[in-house]
Amino acid sequence: MKRRFLYYIFFLILLSAAVGHVCGEDTVREIHSFENWDYITSESGLTLTAYHGFEREIEIPSAIYHITVTGLAEELFKNNNTVESIKIPDTVSVIGKAAFQGCGQLKEIRLPAGLKRIESNTFRICTALELVEVPEKLTVIAGYAFSGCL
């Protein structure tokens, strides 16, 4: 009986891996750092997960080691009170929730052309925000995305 149970568990593990592969689930392959960035890679590209710099003007790279930057993780710049302007390359299609929340000095941000959705709390409490370049394809601005901005 115990052996049958172990075979059953093993079968379920193999089945879930196969279904994930067939359904195109995006599995994380590596976690790395480059200059001031931490990032993860997956089958769809690279997602920036942390920023360790102190620049006022930031231009997010479109690729790192020839891997396209496609996403910005949740809370990537949360409570960063140094950054004043950010340029996001058009390769980025996903920006996580609260990615810029509490960036009290952020005045300008250029959003990528392919961005279709601004998640909740993305720019919440960005009290200095004066200019947001919004892409034409943007269809959804989630709740509290600009709450607390002037």
Salt bridges, closest charged atoms under 4 A:
GLU30 OE1 - HIS32 NE2 2.54
ASP38 OD2 - HIS52 NE2 2.92
GLU75 OE2 - LYS78 NZ 3.58
GLU84 OE2 - ARG56 NE 3.88
ASP90 OD1 - ARG110 NH2 2.83
GLU119 OE2 - ARG117 NE 3.04
